Amino acid sequence: MNATDLQKLAGHLREHGLQVVALEPELRLHAMNPLHGLLSEEIVAVERRYVTSFGFEIGEEGLEEECARRVAHLLAASGVPQGGAP
């Protein structure tokens, strides 16, 4: 897994309305629901899998869109992009 895969996941998370900070040297993302700042999750790349800070495996490399849906569900994201209504 590389930084490109991580950026793909970050892009899909943003499409779900989440704020995302990518920490590429560590292959780690911090995703947060902008409407509920306490709802956040750290996502790390472990071998070819994405894992949350609580050890919940959300998927594998190549399934970034599906992984983003799972994280959005965990963080109660509405899918509305930042800064605007649908």
Phi and psi in radians as a Rosetta constraint file:
Dihedral C 1 N 2 CA 2 C 2 CIRCULARHARMONIC -2.365 0.35
Dihedral N 2 CA 2 C 2 N 3 CIRCULARHARMONIC -3.102 0.35
Dihedral C 2 N 3 CA 3 C 3 CIRCULARHARMONIC -1.110 0.35
Dihedral N 3 CA 3 C 3 N 4 CIRCULARHARMONIC -0.508 0.35
Dihedral C 3 N 4 CA 4 C 4 CIRCULARHARMONIC -1.115 0.35
Dihedral N 4 CA 4 C 4 N 5 CIRCULARHARMONIC -0.750 0.35
Dihedral C 4 N 5 CA 5 C 5 CIRCULARHARMONIC -1.090 0.35
Dihedral N 5 CA 5 C 5 N 6 CIRCULARHARMONIC -0.725 0.35
Dihedral C 5 N 6 CA 6 C 6 CIRCULARHARMONIC -1.112 0.35
Dihedral N 6 CA 6 C 6 N 7 CIRCULARHARMONIC -0.695 0.35
Dihedral C 6 N 7 CA 7 C 7 CIRCULARHARMONIC -1.176 0.35
Dihedral N 7 CA 7 C 7 N 8 CIRCULARHARMONIC -0.604 0.35
Dihedral C 7 N 8 CA 8 C 8 CIRCULARHARMONIC -1.062 0.35
Dihedral N 8 CA 8 C 8 N 9 CIRCULARHARMONIC -0.819 0.35
Dihedral C 8 N 9 CA 9 C 9 CIRCULARHARMONIC -1.086 0.35
Dihedral N 9 CA 9 C 9 N 10 CIRCULARHARMONIC -0.765 0.35
Dihedral C 9 N 10 CA 10 C 10 CIRCULARHARMONIC -1.034 0.35
Dihedral N 10 CA 10 C 10 N 11 CIRCULARHARMONIC -0.731 0.35
Dihedral C 10 N 11 CA 11 C 11 CIRCULARHARMONIC -1.080 0.35
Dihedral N 11 CA 11 C 11 N 12 CIRCULARHARMONIC -0.762 0.35
Dihedral C 11 N 12 CA 12 C 12 CIRCULARHARMONIC -1.157 0.35
Dihedral N 12 CA 12 C 12 N 13 CIRCULARHARMONIC -0.651 0.35
Dihedral C 12 N 13 CA 13 C 13 CIRCULARHARMONIC -1.101 0.35
Dihedral N 13 CA 13 C 13 N 14 CIRCULARHARMONIC -0.722 0.35
Dihedral C 13 N 14 CA 14 C 14 CIRCULARHARMONIC -1.110 0.35
Dihedral N 14 CA 14 C 14 N 15 CIRCULARHARMONIC -0.620 0.35
Dihedral C 14 N 15 CA 15 C 15 CIRCULARHARMONIC -1.082 0.35
Dihedral N 15 CA 15 C 15 N 16 CIRCULARHARMONIC -0.436 0.35
Dihedral C 15 N 16 CA 16 C 16 CIRCULARHARMONIC -1.533 0.35
Dihedral N 16 CA 16 C 16 N 17 CIRCULARHARMONIC 0.089 0.35
Dihedral C 16 N 17 CA 17 C 17 CIRCULARHARMONIC 1.543 0.35
Dihedral N 17 CA 17 C 17 N 18 CIRCULARHARMONIC 0.173 0.35
Dihedral C 17 N 18 CA 18 C 18 CIRCULARHARMONIC -1.535 0.35
Dihedral N 18 CA 18 C 18 N 19 CIRCULARHARMONIC 2.597 0.35
Dihedral C 18 N 19 CA 19 C 19 CIRCULARHARMONIC -1.505 0.35
Dihedral N 19 CA 19 C 19 N 20 CIRCULARHARMONIC 2.382 0.35
Dihedral C 19 N 20 CA 20 C 20 CIRCULARHARMONIC -2.358 0.35
Dihedral N 20 CA 20 C 20 N 21 CIRCULARHARMONIC 2.344 0.35
Dihedral C 20 N 21 CA 21 C 21 CIRCULARHARMONIC -2.065 0.35
Dihedral N 21 CA 21 C 21 N 22 CIRCULARHARMONIC 2.197 0.35
Dihedral C 21 N 22 CA 22 C 22 CIRCULARHARMONIC -1.751 0.35
Dihedral N 22 CA 22 C 22 N 23 CIRCULARHARMONIC 2.275 0.35
Dihedral C 22 N 23 CA 23 C 23 CIRCULARHARMONIC -1.981 0.35
Dihedral N 23 CA 23 C 23 N 24 CIRCULARHARMONIC 1.516 0.35
Dihedral C 23 N 24 CA 24 C 24 CIRCULARHARMONIC -1.155 0.35
Dihedral N 24 CA 24 C 24 N 25 CIRCULARHARMONIC -0.686 0.35
Dihedral C 24 N 25 CA 25 C 25 CIRCULARHARMONIC -1.035 0.35
Dihedral N 25 CA 25 C 25 N 26 CIRCULARHARMONIC -0.558 0.35
Dihedral C 25 N 26 CA 26 C 26 CIRCULARHARMONIC -1.599 0.35
Dihedral N 26 CA 26 C 26 N 27 CIRCULARHARMONIC -0.047 0.35
Dihedral C 26 N 27 CA 27 C 27 CIRCULARHARMONIC 0.881 0.35
Dihedral N 27 CA 27 C 27 N 28 CIRCULARHARMONIC 1.024 0.35
Dihedral C 27 N 28 CA 28 C 28 CIRCULARHARMONIC -2.413 0.35
Dihedral N 28 CA 28 C 28 N 29 CIRCULARHARMONIC 2.520 0.35
Dihedral C 28 N 29 CA 29 C 29 CIRCULARHARMONIC -2.138 0.35
Dihedral N 29 CA 29 C 29 N 30 CIRCULARHARMONIC 2.580 0.35
Dihedral C 29 N 30 CA 30 C 30 CIRCULARHARMONIC -2.048 0.35
Dihedral N 30 CA 30 C 30 N 31 CIRCULARHARMONIC 2.013 0.35
Dihedral C 30 N 31 CA 31 C 31 CIRCULARHARMONIC -1.954 0.35
Dihedral N 31 CA 31 C 31 N 32 CIRCULARHARMONIC 2.409 0.35
Dihedral C 31 N 32 CA 32 C 32 CIRCULARHARMONIC -2.453 0.35
Dihedral N 32 CA 32 C 32 N 33 CIRCULARHARMONIC 2.464 0.35
Dihedral C 32 N 33 CA 33 C 33 CIRCULARHARMONIC -1.350 0.35
Dihedral N 33 CA 33 C 33 N 34 CIRCULARHARMONIC 2.032 0.35
Dihedral C 33 N 34 CA 34 C 34 CIRCULARHARMONIC -1.167 0.35
Dihedral N 34 CA 34 C 34 N 35 CIRCULARHARMONIC -0.325 0.35
Dihedral C 34 N 35 CA 35 C 35 CIRCULARHARMONIC -1.531 0.35
Dihedral N 35 CA 35 C 35 N 36 CIRCULARHARMONIC -0.304 0.35
Dihedral C 35 N 36 CA 36 C 36 CIRCULARHARMONIC -2.457 0.35
Dihedral N 36 CA 36 C 36 N 37 CIRCULARHARMONIC 1.468 0.35
Dihedral C 36 N 37 CA 37 C 37 CIRCULARHARMONIC -0.966 0.35
Dihedral N 37 CA 37 C 37 N 38 CIRCULARHARMONIC -0.404 0.35
Dihedral C 37 N 38 CA 38 C 38 CIRCULARHARMONIC -1.367 0.35
Dihedral N 38 CA 38 C 38 N 39 CIRCULARHARMONIC -0.250 0.35
Dihedral C 38 N 39 CA 39 C 39 CIRCULARHARMONIC -1.557 0.35
Dihedral N 39 CA 39 C 39 N 40 CIRCULARHARMONIC 1.724 0.35
Dihedral C 39 N 40 CA 40 C 40 CIRCULARHARMONIC -2.533 0.35
Dihedral N 40 CA 40 C 40 N 41 CIRCULARHARMONIC 2.865 0.35
Dihedral C 40 N 41 CA 41 C 41 CIRCULARHARMONIC -2.633 0.35
Dihedral N 41 CA 41 C 41 N 42 CIRCULARHARMONIC 2.450 0.35
Dihedral C 41 N 42 CA 42 C 42 CIRCULARHARMONIC -1.660 0.35
Dihedral N 42 CA 42 C 42 N 43 CIRCULARHARMONIC 2.353 0.35
Dihedral C 42 N 43 CA 43 C 43 CIRCULARHARMONIC -2.176 0.35
Dihedral N 43 CA 43 C 43 N 44 CIRCULARHARMONIC 2.205 0.35
Dihedral C 43 N 44 CA 44 C 44 CIRCULARHARMONIC -2.079 0.35
Dihedral N 44 CA 44 C 44 N 45 CIRCULARHARMONIC 2.706 0.35
Dihedral C 44 N 45 CA 45 C 45 CIRCULARHARMONIC -1.679 0.35
Dihedral N 45 CA 45 C 45 N 46 CIRCULARHARMONIC 2.110 0.35
Dihedral C 45 N 46 CA 46 C 46 CIRCULARHARMONIC -2.111 0.35
Dihedral N 46 CA 46 C 46 N 47 CIRCULARHARMONIC 1.906 0.35
Dihedral C 46 N 47 CA 47 C 47 CIRCULARHARMONIC 0.975 0.35
Dihedral N 47 CA 47 C 47 N 48 CIRCULARHARMONIC -1.972 0.35
Dihedral C 47 N 48 CA 48 C 48 CIRCULARHARMONIC -1.936 0.35
Dihedral N 48 CA 48 C 48 N 49 CIRCULARHARMONIC 0.398 0.35
Dihedral C 48 N 49 CA 49 C 49 CIRCULARHARMONIC -2.229 0.35
Dihedral N 49 CA 49 C 49 N 50 CIRCULARHARMONIC 2.651 0.35
Dihedral C 49 N 50 CA 50 C 50 CIRCULARHARMONIC -1.748 0.35
Dihedral N 50 CA 50 C 50 N 51 CIRCULARHARMONIC 2.305 0.35
Dihedral C 50 N 51 CA 51 C 51 CIRCULARHARMONIC -2.334 0.35
Dihedral N 51 CA 51 C 51 N 52 CIRCULARHARMONIC 2.428 0.35
Dihedral C 51 N 52 CA 52 C 52 CIRCULARHARMONIC -1.399 0.35
Dihedral N 52 CA 52 C 52 N 53 CIRCULARHARMONIC 2.966 0.35
Dihedral C 52 N 53 CA 53 C 53 CIRCULARHARMONIC -1.128 0.35
Dihedral N 53 CA 53 C 53 N 54 CIRCULARHARMONIC -0.333 0.35
Dihedral C 53 N 54 CA 54 C 54 CIRCULARHARMONIC -1.605 0.35
Dihedral N 54 CA 54 C 54 N 55 CIRCULARHARMONIC 0.117 0.35
Dihedral C 54 N 55 CA 55 C 55 CIRCULARHARMONIC 1.471 0.35
Dihedral N 55 CA 55 C 55 N 56 CIRCULARHARMONIC 0.186 0.35
Dihedral C 55 N 56 CA 56 C 56 CIRCULARHARMONIC -1.451 0.35
Dihedral N 56 CA 56 C 56 N 57 CIRCULARHARMONIC 2.070 0.35
Dihedral C 56 N 57 CA 57 C 57 CIRCULARHARMONIC -1.360 0.35
Dihedral N 57 CA 57 C 57 N 58 CIRCULARHARMONIC 2.141 0.35
Dihedral C 57 N 58 CA 58 C 58 CIRCULARHARMONIC -1.782 0.35
Dihedral N 58 CA 58 C 58 N 59 CIRCULARHARMONIC -0.138 0.35
Dihedral C 58 N 59 CA 59 C 59 CIRCULARHARMONIC 2.636 0.35
Dihedral N 59 CA 59 C 59 N 60 CIRCULARHARMONIC -3.023 0.35
Dihedral C 59 N 60 CA 60 C 60 CIRCULARHARMONIC -2.170 0.35
Dihedral N 60 CA 60 C 60 N 61 CIRCULARHARMONIC 2.923 0.35
Dihedral C 60 N 61 CA 61 C 61 CIRCULARHARMONIC -0.928 0.35
Dihedral N 61 CA 61 C 61 N 62 CIRCULARHARMONIC 2.379 0.35
Dihedral C 61 N 62 CA 62 C 62 CIRCULARHARMONIC 1.687 0.35
Dihedral N 62 CA 62 C 62 N 63 CIRCULARHARMONIC -0.249 0.35
Dihedral C 62 N 63 CA 63 C 63 CIRCULARHARMONIC -2.042 0.35
Dihedral N 63 CA 63 C 63 N 64 CIRCULARHARMONIC 0.712 0.35
Dihedral C 63 N 64 CA 64 C 64 CIRCULARHARMONIC -1.083 0.35
Dihedral N 64 CA 64 C 64 N 65 CIRCULARHARMONIC -0.657 0.35
Dihedral C 64 N 65 CA 65 C 65 CIRCULARHARMONIC -1.121 0.35
Dihedral N 65 CA 65 C 65 N 66 CIRCULARHARMONIC -0.766 0.35
Dihedral C 65 N 66 CA 66 C 66 CIRCULARHARMONIC -1.127 0.35
Dihedral N 66 CA 66 C 66 N 67 CIRCULARHARMONIC -0.720 0.35
Dihedral C 66 N 67 CA 67 C 67 CIRCULARHARMONIC -1.076 0.35
Dihedral N 67 CA 67 C 67 N 68 CIRCULARHARMONIC -0.730 0.35
Dihedral C 67 N 68 CA 68 C 68 CIRCULARHARMONIC -1.092 0.35
Dihedral N 68 CA 68 C 68 N 69 CIRCULARHARMONIC -0.692 0.35
Dihedral C 68 N 69 CA 69 C 69 CIRCULARHARMONIC -1.067 0.35
Dihedral N 69 CA 69 C 69 N 70 CIRCULARHARMONIC -0.701 0.35
Dihedral C 69 N 70 CA 70 C 70 CIRCULARHARMONIC -1.140 0.35
Dihedral N 70 CA 70 C 70 N 71 CIRCULARHARMONIC -0.772 0.35
Dihedral C 70 N 71 CA 71 C 71 CIRCULARHARMONIC -1.145 0.35
Dihedral N 71 CA 71 C 71 N 72 CIRCULARHARMONIC -0.740 0.35
Dihedral C 71 N 72 CA 72 C 72 CIRCULARHARMONIC -1.033 0.35
Dihedral N 72 CA 72 C 72 N 73 CIRCULARHARMONIC -0.700 0.35
Dihedral C 72 N 73 CA 73 C 73 CIRCULARHARMONIC -1.106 0.35
Dihedral N 73 CA 73 C 73 N 74 CIRCULARHARMONIC -0.787 0.35
Dihedral C 73 N 74 CA 74 C 74 CIRCULARHARMONIC -1.036 0.35
Dihedral N 74 CA 74 C 74 N 75 CIRCULARHARMONIC -0.634 0.35
Dihedral C 74 N 75 CA 75 C 75 CIRCULARHARMONIC -1.701 0.35
Dihedral N 75 CA 75 C 75 N 76 CIRCULARHARMONIC 0.209 0.35
Dihedral C 75 N 76 CA 76 C 76 CIRCULARHARMONIC 0.936 0.35
Dihedral N 76 CA 76 C 76 N 77 CIRCULARHARMONIC 0.703 0.35
Dihedral C 76 N 77 CA 77 C 77 CIRCULARHARMONIC -1.353 0.35
Dihedral N 77 CA 77 C 77 N 78 CIRCULARHARMONIC 2.512 0.35
Dihedral C 77 N 78 CA 78 C 78 CIRCULARHARMONIC -1.570 0.35
Dihedral N 78 CA 78 C 78 N 79 CIRCULARHARMONIC -0.278 0.35
Dihedral C 78 N 79 CA 79 C 79 CIRCULARHARMONIC 1.537 0.35
Dihedral N 79 CA 79 C 79 N 80 CIRCULARHARMONIC 0.018 0.35
Dihedral C 79 N 80 CA 80 C 80 CIRCULARHARMONIC -1.482 0.35
Dihedral N 80 CA 80 C 80 N 81 CIRCULARHARMONIC 2.136 0.35
Dihedral C 80 N 81 CA 81 C 81 CIRCULARHARMONIC -1.038 0.35
Dihedral N 81 CA 81 C 81 N 82 CIRCULARHARMONIC 2.675 0.35
Dihedral C 81 N 82 CA 82 C 82 CIRCULARHARMONIC -1.005 0.35
Dihedral N 82 CA 82 C 82 N 83 CIRCULARHARMONIC 2.508 0.35
Dihedral C 82 N 83 CA 83 C 83 CIRCULARHARMONIC 1.399 0.35
Dihedral N 83 CA 83 C 83 N 84 CIRCULARHARMONIC 0.195 0.35
Dihedral C 83 N 84 CA 84 C 84 CIRCULARHARMONIC -3.020 0.35
Dihedral N 84 CA 84 C 84 N 85 CIRCULARHARMONIC 2.849 0.35
Dihedral C 84 N 85 CA 85 C 85 CIRCULARHARMONIC -1.634 0.35
Dihedral N 85 CA 85 C 85 N 86 CIRCULARHARMONIC 2.847 0.35
